[in-house]
Amino acid sequence: MLETAMSTAEAASREKVRDRVLFVVVLTVFLDLVGFGITIPLLPFYVKPMVSEEWAGIITGLLISSYSFAQALATPVLGRLSDRMGRRSVIVLSLAGNAASMVLFAAAVNFQVLWCLFVSRLLAGATAGNLAACQAAIADVTEKHERAPAMGRLGAGIGLGMIMGPVIGGVTAKIALWAPPIAAAVMALADLVLAAALMPETRPVREPERAGHDAYRGPTRDERRREPSFSEIVADKRVATVLQMYFLTFMAMTVLNVAFPLLSHDRFGWTAEQVGYMFAIFGVSGVVIQGFLIKRLSARFSELGLVETAAALMLVGMLCAAFSTQPWMMVLANVLIGVGVAINNPSISSLASKYAREDQRGTVLGYAQSTGSWARTIWPATWGFMYNRVAPISPFLGAAAGAALLLGVALVLHKQDTPAPEQG
């Protein structure tokens, strides 16, 4: 009876820690995306006073790519640091960097200093690499059956940030062009205080190995030398396959940022406001699916089954947009892609944490997010070139090919991951 009471108390304590960690990390990624959403829609308005008209589009594109480039470089580093230093330290450090980047952005806008604008975007991208640490923290405090729903809540935070960012940016821009990034900085600082006050360290601490050491004091020099390289990480074919799935996911997703607004305007005469509504619908899809439905879906279906379904939805959505002849077809395409992405992203995050060794979880998730960041760096420029130089439908066909490859890779891994039936 005493053991039952103790186990009940331990379970309640674990749930309390889990809920606190989830609150902090969801709020953290929400603010990352708020900062992203505040700046990206208004970026052309920030750039135009600083450069000539013919360079405005090119500079805007380079600023967007610089964010993803920095994120791609920083994410595996922050993931590795979270394995070494702990998740809490990395999250707090990244929030401080996020706030600093927004203040720097506001200064660049106010004083019209282009190089300062680039530095702010690079710093923002680098600190947004905290997603791996956030995912690792969730994996630390959840059981395997809880992980996909918890990753779904993280995805809901991302989706809500994508919705609220442009709204906050539009409202605060009425004050001054420097006001939106300052608003983002204030929110990041508030989250930093919450994380420092509420979030416990979640990384499992090893028992001391030598007598006289009453606490783990970090990795030794030999342990640091044994940290896994990228080649060692991808030696596990399942992890390598999940990294491919991340790349293909973001290959397909990035077409929405470039080609969707162009095609909807050129084909149906949609305004920027109408395109904005479509992005809001995309974000709402993520919040609904990942915040409320993913737990039920993951309880009924495997992660790989969900990825397969999501890839099929994205594939149909891309084709629907490419061959749309009526505005409602573009709306349907947006909904299909949004639902597919909302189901897919927490599922592949759960797969990455599932296949990773416990002591390498942050590193693997860091490489996974970095793979997605490289896709976000490469493909927007590719889709824009294809739209102008090949054909307006070509980016959607390319993204559909990426979704088809994602479906194929998931099916192959599902077959390999399914135990063979026992011979009678």
N, C-alpha and C positions, 0 to 999 in steps of 0.2 A: 504494500500500500504506500509505504514511504517512497519506494522507487517510482511508483506511478505519479505521485505528487511532484517528485523532482523532475520527471520527464515532462510533465505538464508545464511546470514552471520554466524549464529550459526551452520548450517549444514556444511559450508566450514571449520569452526574452528574445529568441531568435526572430520571431515575427516582428517584434518592436524594432529591432535593429534593421531588419530587412525593409520595413516601411520607411524608416528614417533615411536610409541610404537611397531608396527609390525616389523619395521626395526630392532630395538634394540633386541627384544625377539627372532626373527628368527636368528639374528647373534649370540646371546648368545647360543642357543641350537646347532647351527651349530658348534661353537667352543667346546662345550661339547663333541660332537661326533667326532670332529677332534682329540681332545685329546685322546678319547677312541680308535679311529681308528689308531692313530699313535702308541700307545703302544701295543695293543693286538696282531697284527701280528708279532711284533718283540719280544714279551714277552719271548718265549723260548730261544732266543739268549741272553737276559739279564740274565736269570736264570741260564743257564748252567755253566757259570764260577763260580757261587756262591755255587753250590751244586754238589753232586755226580750224575752220569748219571742216576742211578735208581730212584733218587728222583726228577729229573727235571720235568717229566710230572705231578707228584702229586703236586709239589709246584706251577707249572704254573696254574693248575686247581684251587688251593686254592686262588691264587692271583685274578683270574677272579671272583670267587665266593665272595671274600671279597669286591670287588667293588660293586656288586649288593646287598650284605648284608648291607653295609653302606648306599647305596641309599635307600633301603627299610626302614631302620630306620629313615633316615633323611627327606625323602620326606614329610610325614605327618606333621612333626615338622615345616619344612620350609613353607608348605602350611598354617598351623595355624598362623605362624609368619607373613605371608603376609596378612592375615586377620586382624591381630592386628597392625603391624607396617607399612604396606603398601607394595606393590609389588616392587617398585623401590629399597627400602632399602635391601630387601632380594636378589634381582638380583645382585646388586652391591657387597654385601657381598659374595655371592656365586662365583662371578667372581674373587674376591681377593683370595678366598680359592682355586679355580681352578688353578690360577697362582702359588700359593704357593705349591700345590701338584705336579705340573710339575717340579718346581725347585728341590723339595725334591726327586722326581723320578730321575732326572738327577744326583743329588749328590749320590744317592744310587747306580746307575749304574757305575758312575765314580770311586767310592771308594769301590764298591762291598760289600755293607752292606745290607744283606737280610732283617733284621727287618725294616730298613728304607724304603725298597721297599714296604713292607706290609703297613706301615703307610701312604705312599704316595697314595697307591691304596684306602685305607679306606677314606682318606681325599678327594680324587677325587670323589669317589662314593657319599660321603656325600654332597659335593658341587654340584654334578650333580642332586641332589634332587630339584634343582631350577625349574624343568620343571613344577611343579604344580603352582608356582608363575607366570611363563611365560604364562601358559594357563589361569590362573585367570586374568592376565592383559589383555589378548586378549578378554576374556569374558566381562571385564569391559567396553571396548571401542567399542564393536561391538553390533549391534542389532541381534536378534535371527536369522534372515534370512541371516546375514553375517557371522555367527559364524563358521559353518562347512568349508566354503572356507578359512576363516582366520586360522582355525586349520590346514587346508590342507597346507597352506604356512609354518606353523610351522613344519609340517611333511616333507615338501620339504627341509627345512633347516637341519633336521635330516638326510634325505637321502643323501643330498649333503655332509654333514660332513662324512658320512660313506664312500662316494666315495673318498673324498679328503684326509681323514686321512691317509689311507695306502699309497697314492701317496706321500704326504708330508713326511711321515715317511721314505719311501724308498729313496727319494732324499736326505734328510738331514742326513740319516744314513751313507751316503758315507763320510761325514765329520768326524763323530765320533758317537759312540752309544749314547752319552749323548745329541747329537744335536737335535734329534726329540722332546724330552720333553721340551727342552729350546725354540724351535720354537713355541710349543703349549703355553708355558707360555707367550711369547711375544705377541701372538695374543690375549690371554685372558686379558692381561693388556691393550692392545689397546681398546678392547671392554669395559673394565671397564671405561676408560676415556670417551668413547662415551656414555655409559649408564648414567654416572654421568652428562654429559653435555647436552644430548638431551632428555632423557626419563623423562616425567612428572610422578607424582604419579597418578595412575589410580583408586585406590580404592575409592569408593564413601565415602565422609566424612559427618558424621551426623551433623545436626545443634546443636549448644550448647543447653544444657537442662536447664542451670541455668543462671540467669542474672549475668552480670559481666564477663562472659566467652566469649571472642571474637573468640575463636578457640577451636577445639576439641583437647584435650590433652591426648588422649589415653583412654583405657578401665579402668573403676574403678575396685576396688577389687571384688565387687559383680558381675560385668560383667565377670571378669576372671573366677570366680567360676561357672558362667553359661555357659562357653564354652562347646560346645557339645562333648560328649564322642563318642567313636566308636559305642557303642551300640545304642546311640541316632541317629547317622548318618544313620546306617543301618536299623533303625526302619521304614524308608521309603523304602518300598519293591522295588521300582523302582531303587533307589540308590544302594541297596544291589544287585540287579540283574546286574547293570552295573559293579559293582566290580567283580562279577563272570565272566563277559564277559572279563574284563581286564586279569584276571588270565588265562582263557582259551586261550586268544589270545597269550599271551607270552609262555604258555605251548607249543603251536604249533610252534611258531616262533623259539624257542631256539634249535630245532632239527637241524636247518641249521648250527649253529655254531659248532656242535659236529659231527653229523652223516653224513651230506652232504659231507664234505671233505673226510671222511673215506670211504663211500660207493662209491663215484666217483673214488677214487684212487684204491680201492680193486677190483671193478667190471670192470672199464674201463681204469685203469692205468693213470688217470689224474695226472698231476704235480701240485705243489703248485701254479705255475703261472696260469695254466688253471682254477684252483679253484678260484683264485683271480679274473679272468675275470667274473666268475659267480657271485661273490659278487658285482662286479662293475655293472653288469646288474641289479641285485637286487636293488642297490642304484639308478640307473638311472630310474627304474620303479617308485620308490617312488617320485623322483623329477618330472617326467613327470605327473604322476597322481595327486599328491598333489599340485604341483605348477601351473598346467595349466588346468586340467580336473575336479578336485573335485568341483569347483564352479558350473560348468554346471550340474554335476551329482546331487549335493545337491539341486539345483533349481528344478530338475525334480523328484527326488525321496526323500523319507523320510530318516532320519538317520538309522532307523531300517531296512528299505528296503535295504540300502547300506550294512549294517552289514550282512544281510542274504546273499546277493550276494557274499560279500567278503569271508564269511565262506565257501560257496559252492566252490569257486575257490581254497581256501586253502586246502579243503578236497580232491578235484580232484588232485591237485598238489602233495600232500603227497602220494596218492595212485600211481600216475604216477611215482614218484621217487622209491617207494618201489618195484614196479614190472617192472622197466625199464630193457629192454634188449638191447637197443641201446643208444649211447651217446646223440642223439637228444632228447630222452625222458627225460633225466636229465635236459637238457636245457629247455625244455617245462615245466617241473615241477618247475624249478626255476622261470620262467616267471610267471606262474600261481600263485605261492605263493607270489611272489613279488608284483604283481598287487593286489592280495587279501589283503595283509597287508597294501598296500598304500591306498586302499579304506577304510579299516576297522578302522585304528587307529584314523584319524581325526573324523570319525563318532562317535566312542564311546566316544572320548573326548568331542564332542559337546553334546552328550547325558548326560554325567556327569554334565556339566555346566548347561544344560537345567533343569535337575531334582533337582539340588541343590538350596537351598535358597540363596538369594543374599549375606547375611552376613556370609554364610558358604561355599561359592563357592571355596575359596582357600583350605579350610580344606577338602572338598569332593574330589577335584582334587588331593590333596596330598595323601589321602588314596587310590585313584584310581591308581596313579603311584606307590605307595608303594606296592599295590597288584601285579602289574606287576613285580616289582623288586623282590618280594618274589618268584614269578614263575621263574624268571631268576636266582635266587639263587639255587632253588631246582632242576629244571629240567635238566640243562646241565649234572650234575653228574649222574642223573637217565638215561638219554639217552646213555651216555657213558658206563655205566654198562650194560644196555640192549644190546647194540651193541656187546660187547665182550662176555657176558655171556649167552644171550638168542639167538639172531639171528640178522644179519645185518639189516634185514628189520623191526625188531620189534620197533625201535624208530619211524620210519615213520608211522607205524600202530598206535602207541600210540598217535602221533601228529594228525593223521587223526581222531582218536576218540575225541581228544580235539576240533578239528574243527567242528566235527559233533555235539558235545555238545554245542558249541558256536552257531551254526545254530539253534538248538532246543531251547535254551534259548532266542535267539532273536525273534524267531517265537512266543513263548509264551508271551513275553513282548509286541510284536506288537499287538497280539490279545487283551491283557488286556488294552493296551493304545489306542485302537481304540474305539471311542464313539459308543455306541449302536444306531441303527437307531430309529428315533422317531416313536412312534406308531400313526398311523393315526386314 
